[in-house]
Amino acid sequence: MILTTEQAAAVKDGEPVRVTPPEIGAPCVLVRADVFDRVRTLIDADADFRPRETYPAVLKALDQWDQSPDQYLEYLHD
């Protein structure tokens, strides 16, 4: 498979790239292995997923979106 310069740069930066290899004939998503390994627990039914570990990232996202993010801090202490 040959990637365009833009596709290669996106993958290098950790971004997903949609490709349709002719050998497969269906859309696929190409990501770096380290990026895949980080999200694998979200898609792997056998993984030991602990939602509580996602709280800091969720709170950071809410902090950027919400005008009063302090209301969510109680969930860190439960």
GUMAR-765532 format. One record per residue: x, y, z of N, C-alpha, C in turn. Coordinates in steps of 0.001 Angstrom, whole numbers, padded with zeros to 6 digits, always signed. Atoms other than C-alpha are relative to their C-alpha. Layout:
residues N
XYZXYZXYZ ...
END
This chain:
residues 78
+000853-001168+000000+000000+000000+000000+000898+001229+000000 -000745-001251+000075+001313+003406-000908-000910+001117+000492 +000758-001118-000564+000155+006408+001112+000410+001297-000674 -000342-001338+000480-000033+009967-000092+000847+000683+001071 -000800-000763-000965+002233+012502+001568-000861+000451+001167 +000919-000469-001038-000772+013844+003480-000407-001147+000930 +000379+001154-000812-001841+010375+004643+001152-000423+000908 -001167+000398-000792+001672+009498+005802+000244+000981+001138 -000195-001015-001047+001948+012787+007703-001048-000153+001091 +001070+000164-000993-001410+012188+009389+000277-001195+000899 -000309+001190-000800-000444+008680+010506+001182+000277+000915 -001182-000345-000813+002927+009959+011712-000389+000860+001196 +000472-000885-001082+001073+012574+013797-000995-000685+000935 +000905+000737-000877-001097+009862+015362-001456+000074-000397 +001373-000121+000477-004206+010596+013312-000406-001254-000772 +000467+001137+000807-006347+007837+011790-000166+000423-001461 +000167-000248+001435-006436+007579+008000-000866-001105-000582 +000874+000984+000662-009249+005869+006084+000591-000330-001362 -000505+000476+001285-008017+003762+003184-000854-001179-000445 +000687+001172+000532-009572+001167+000911+000989-000766-000864 -000956+000783+000784-006891-001318-000112-000731-000860-001031 +000677+000791+001022-007830-003005-003404-000043-001492+000346 -000036+001421-000380-006855-006386-001925-001138-000362+000947 +001058+000233-000977-009537-005978+000742-001343+000445-000557 +001222-000497+000618-012114-003919-001137-000991+000607+000972 +000862-000616-001008-013533-002419+002045+000803+001069+000725 -000710-001049-000727-012706+000744+003969+000667-000544+001272 -000763+000346-001206-010085+000314+006691+000521+001290+000613 -000587-001155-000674-008588+002683+009228+001426-000349+000370 -001417+000216-000262-004826+002949+009427+000443+000936+001123 -000551-000783-001109-003257+004094+012709+001335-000608+000395 -001252+000532-000534+000159+003747+014312-000323-001048+001048 +000220+001088-000955+000496+000646+016488-000156+000519+001423 +000111-000498-001372+001006+002681+019674-001353+000664+000241 +001325-000605-000133-002220+004592+019038-001050-001100+000119 +000929+001125-000065-004086+001347+018385+000049-000667+001367 -000130+000659-001302-002712-000187+021584-000680+000793+001112 +000640-000829-001028-004000+002771+023624-001508-000119-000023 +001454+000070+000091-007550+002449+022324-000525-001430-000062 +000417+001394+000143-007612-001319+022051-000929-000450+001124 +000846+000408-001124-009146-001719+025506-001438+000464-000173 +001359-000474+000229-012149+000251+024299-000763-000880-000984 +000657+000806+001024-012840-002158+021448+000197-001493+000201 -000289+001407-000248-011529-005435+022844-000895-000514+001123 +000956+000521-000985-014272-007374+024631+000686-000726+001151 -000703+000743-001040-011690-009373+026592+000932+000873+000837 -000919-000881-000716-009751-006352+027817-000518+000310+001399 +000331-000385-001364-009680-005325+031440-000221+001508+000032 +000319-001425+000096-011398-001957+030936-000526+000518+001326 +000421-000638-001232-011774+000307+033944-000419+001438-000322 +000474-001333+000382-013983+003310+033140+000532+001116+000888 -000490-001020-000925-012725+005151+036225+001325+000609-000475 -001278-000513+000502-009343+005502+034511-000194+001067-001073 +000265-001001+001034-010999+007657+031842-000457+001332+000588 +000545-001211-000605-012321+010235+034320+000867+001243-000214 -000790-001225+000209-009344+012635+034108-000122+000552-001419 +000118-000472+001381-009597+012787+030302-001384+000576-000259 +001363-000505+000168-013363+013227+030418-000134+001360+000680 +000078-001275-000713-013026+015990+033009+000740+001104-000749 -000744-000990+000780-010420+017741+030873-000841+000472-001184 +000865-000368+001127-012783+017639+027894-001163+000869+000469 +001119-000783-000529-015673+018919+030007+000455+001383+000427 -000542-001277-000435-013463+021663+031403+000129+000963-001174 -000135-000847+001184-012872+022953+027884-001347+000368-000594 +001316-000187+000614-016560+022719+026979-000973+000712+000934 +000998-000469-000963-018448+023597+030165+000487+001249+000721 -000332-001227-000718-018575+026961+031914+000217-000247+001495 -000154+000291-001427-018745+025341+035391+000382-001470+000204 -000405+001402-000062-016719+022109+035320+000161-000553+001409 -000200+000481-001368-016333+021933+039105-001093-000975+000445 +001087+000895-000385-019671+020149+039320+000340-001467-000254 -000360+001378+000331-018000+017051+037878+001075-000578+000913 -001109+000460-000824-015159+016845+040401-000408-001057+001033 +000442+000975-000977-017269+014810+042836+000199-001437-000491 -000142+001341+000546-016944+011823+040497+001413-000548+000174 -001365+000466-000232-013189+011676+041085+000152-000608+001392 -000166+000411-001396-013706+011044+044792-000922-001140+000401 +000927+001109-000329-016449+008395+044650+000696-001341-000061 
END
